[in-house]
């Protein structure tokens, strides 16, 4: 395994450890979760129509059963991100809506992704942080299965491709043969999906829970 190209200063590590102590956990004893939504791009430029990215979005509440299951194993679960739409309403002290907290910062975004036991991320830029630091990732709700990071000890489950014309789900072979990665950008990809009457279906809470349990056991 290659060593990460990015490292922290001693004082930065102490800042990160202090935050973890504040929340009741420590390095490599927590899991990062992230579900992409439209809020991040809107805050970059709310005059632009970013809707062609929406096929990458998913519902953070579908992650909650797996967060609850991991909390039963004495692992803290951090919902990460800098801008998110919904708040997590729950009573579990081990599930922390870090993205909506006053502690959220660019530094902690990177620190948490570098020191997690593993992470559960959808298709978004923040998923690159554990990749850079060689942390295991459960990629969920991935829309383009041929555009996946090769990250050690990781698993992934894609969104399901449903043909409204044929009224059935596509096979993996059929999805790959769409060659969506060759259309250069998400705008073109969603146009092709619409032209083919293909709708992307999110992973269910059960499906996310199963892949999280599998990567935990591994």
Secondary structure, 3 states (H helix, E strand, C coil): CCCCCCCCCHHHHHHHHHHHHHHCCCCCCEEEEECCCCHHHHHHCCCCCCHHHHHHCCCHHHHHHHHHHHHCCCCEEEECCCCCCCCCCCCCCCEECHHHCCCCCHHHHHHHHHHCCEEEECCCCCHHHHHHCCCCEEEEEECCCCCCCCCCCCEEEECEEEECCCCEECCHHHHHHCCHHHHCCHHHHHHHHHHCCEEEECCCHHHHHHHHHHHHHC
